[in-house]
Amino acid sequence: MMMRIISHTETPNNFFQLKVSGKGIDFKFAGGFKYLIAFYQQWDKTSVIQSIHNYLLDFFGNSVEYNWQATDIKWRREGFTPFIPKLENVSFCSRIQLGWDFKDMEKLENVFSSSHVFKSIQMNVMMATEPFNPESKFYQAESVEISQDKVTVPPVLRHFQGRQAIVDCLEHKTSDLIKFVNRWKSGEAFQKLEYLKIKMCKTPRNRFLDAIGLKHIDATKQPPTHTLPKVYNWYNENPNTEPITSHSYVVRVTDNHVASVLIHRNTLCFGVWDKTEQEFLRIMD
């Protein structure tokens, strides 16, 4: 913890003022002088945060990665929209919990549309009553982790444009999984996709395996393991995606690149290699 930034309605006790990027801001020490608290009045919130950010960016440059964190934002007040300031050189990550009775999808869309493209979004959305806009910036996030009732609400398997996705759903149709793989194979969609994991309540049917044109590595050979650094490590656990080691794969027709396909119990894993089929098979020679 380096600093907290909080609102106030009157001048705090024991404060001192500093010029930060040319702006006077009230501060005080807290936590036994372990960190600073910066104060702002509600009407001046954007200016204060931008001034502090610009100072830190100028001071650290690209030598240090540091995090802004806003926690426990509630959507309870009518007309309330979470505040996301416009900051230079910042990647946004957001964890969003939508209640069972959430019906204000338009407001959520406004938050996405008014923000930069997110680096990572974690979302729990059960029993959604309204669809996301197909052009929503939600689908443009580099990484998405989502728990949802049905795999089609929101339809991540149709509109996702990012690199890594984890979908945990209660219901799915085999046809949705088939369409996803075949659209990837044709080059029609998911050009940036590196890794996909879908956790379901039941194992995909054999019809799925028969319909996606699987190819197979010789059973006598040890297949390579697909794993990549996570776009964002939410829990500071394993920094890499879950390893995929499979004898089955599919090939994209537009560039002959390969994706490993693994079904283990109720989970489908899909890992895209930055290799053509010939380069992929040579790994095992």
Disulfide bonds with the S-S distance in Angstrom:
none
